[in-house]
Amino acid sequence: MTGSTDEAGKTPVLSARGLVKRYGHVTAIDGADFDLHAGEVLAVVGDNGAGKSSLIKALSGALVPDAGEIQVDGRRVHFRSPLDARRCGIETVYQDLALSPAQDIATNMFLGREIRRNGPLGLVRKLDTAKMRAEAQRVLDELDIKIKSITQPVETLSGGQRQGVAVARAAAFGSKAVIMDEPTAALGVAESGRVLALIDRIRGRGLPVVLISHNMPHVFEIADRIHVHRLGRRVAVVSPRTTSMNQVVGLITGALRVNEQGAVEEVSSAIHTGLSA
């Protein structure tokens, strides 16, 4: 099957067309489109209830849409679970981080994907702890995540360090994209800065990142493009270099829209122009 392309004629790494999800009389996703390009940070913004979480759950396999399609590198895929998305190289870091506090860093990074020894000991599938620790340390070093010891229990880490471990796990196994849900929401200024720097380093490795965030300064600091979600669908994709923070807020609330020429304008003036015509 031929894959879809975006407005620029490129084949996105991860895309969606016409996604729909209903819960009884409530429509959470209403014909939503989505495009993520290689090597970019795409911020997804919108009010509470706009359908951002449902969209991301569909893209990460946590939700099965009622209609529409998802593509990875232009190839149609069917995600029935998060495991299906992971098999396609899409990793998600949720707000709760899904870490086991009492376990050490290496164990958390390989949770559900443990490395087991070969040879005679492989008959009883004994864990290769040394290899997992070495690999976990390599990934942390590559991403410049400062941890005192790879054998530390996660519960001894700061909030920013825990976020770093969760992100490192996603970066270690994500070959196509990493999705991050509000990664700086519970962090202070310094730790938020370190997480944004970590996102930048992941982008530098060529791995695209989807950043869901309500923090506009963070969005404008790190994003290459901004996907604006409203009433269950994508209403605009804008550049933080040519669009102001106030304009993005206006798009989120519905006070502004993007016209056919790609310019941001007031909805009232657009209606007036239509009536005049």
Secondary structure, DSSP 8 states (H G I E B T S, - for coil): ------TTS---SEEEEEEEEEETTEEEEEEEEEEE-TT-EEEEE--TTSSHHHHHHHHTTSS--SEEEEEETTEEE--SSHHHHHHTTEEEE-TTTT--TTSBHHHHHTTTS--B--SGGGGGT-B-HHHHHHHHHHHHHHTT---S-TTSBGGGS-HHHHHHHHHHHHHHH-SSEEEEESTTTT--HHHHHHHHHHHHHHHHTT--EEEE-S-HHHHHHH-SEEEEEETTEEEEEE-TTTS-HHHHHHHHHTSEEE-TTS-EEEHHHHHHHHHH-
